[in-house]
Amino acid sequence: MSNRIRFKHIVAVSLFAVLSACASQLQDAAARGEVFDPYENANRGIHKFNLGVDRFLFRPASKGYVKIVPDPMVTSFNNFAENISLPGQAVDYLLQGNLKQSGNALLRFVINSTVGGFGLSKPADELNLPPVDTDFGETLHVWGFGEGAYVELPFYGPSTTRDAVGVVVNLFSNPINFSPTRPADNLGVYAEVVRRMGDRGRFSDTVDSILYESADSYAQARLIYLQNRRFELARDDEDAYLGLYSDPYADTGTDPVRDPYLDPYEDPYEDPYAE
């Protein structure tokens, strides 16, 4: 193992220990649907920085990307990014004690990587294999770690102390990163950037309305992120949130895992029949 890989893991483990210790000492407001943001001043400073990066770099690049690149190719690149994340998701499911979904993730990876042309398409969907969608933040949730404080990460955006640990660990823990035949270092990072560009371009109007048309874009982005994330983690434990939130997909039959064009920036708790 190279010194570079050792250094990455030392950083990841150190950050995990620090943030986990902090998260355990913070009041967990998720169960009550509250917002716990003790670092709001610092977060707002980072939010302002992220807005500048988006306005002058990411937004124009993303809009140009989806305008120039044909939509089927954008979908293929998104599929590729999702596919190379599957081995890492398999590890997370294993750590969560979910052997079935861990096997599904590996099977989807094998099928999509071979029949699907390195993951550019998803024949696993046509075979009706169960969808997978997890990360190390969810693993920590399963292990009983609280949500902790809301934080906004530079370049990355909204998160929590628990999910911030998950972001770092997932960045370096994907088994593909240790394959001697991988085509390029940090391939997963590059693919994720391209996927985010595709999402930013496709949902540009929605994101723009949040970031540039809201009276307080920081508060709006924070609320939408926390509601989406809490709903996502509650899908398998709905009783924990019974009485607080209703199922926004009950009437529509929409599943955010199966529908790649579902707007990830939409408020999942917004009443679709509200005036």
Sequence and secondary structure as in RCSB ss.txt:
>XXXX:A:sequence
MSNRIRFKHIVAVSLFAVLSACASQLQDAAARGEVFDPYENANRGIHKFNLGVDRFLFRPASKGYVKIVPDPMVT
SFNNFAENISLPGQAVDYLLQGNLKQSGNALLRFVINSTVGGFGLSKPADELNLPPVDTDFGETLHVWGFGEGAY
VELPFYGPSTTRDAVGVVVNLFSNPINFSPTRPADNLGVYAEVVRRMGDRGRFSDTVDSILYESADSYAQARLIY
LQNRRFELARDDEDAYLGLYSDPYADTGTDPVRDPYLDPYEDPYEDPYAE
>XXXX:A:secstr
  HHHHHHHHHHHHHHHHHHHHHHHS   GGGT    TTHHHHHHHHHHHHHHIIIIIHHHHHHHHHHS HHHHH
HHHHHHHHHTHHHHHHHHHHTT HHHHHHHHHHHHHHHHTTTTTTS HHHHTT       HHHHHHHTT     E
EEETTTEEEEHHHHHHHHHHHHH GGGG TT SSTTHHHHHHHHHHHHHHHHTHHHHHHHHHSSSSHHHHHHHHH
HHHHHHHHHTT GGGGTTT   TTTTT   TTT TTS TTS TTS TT  
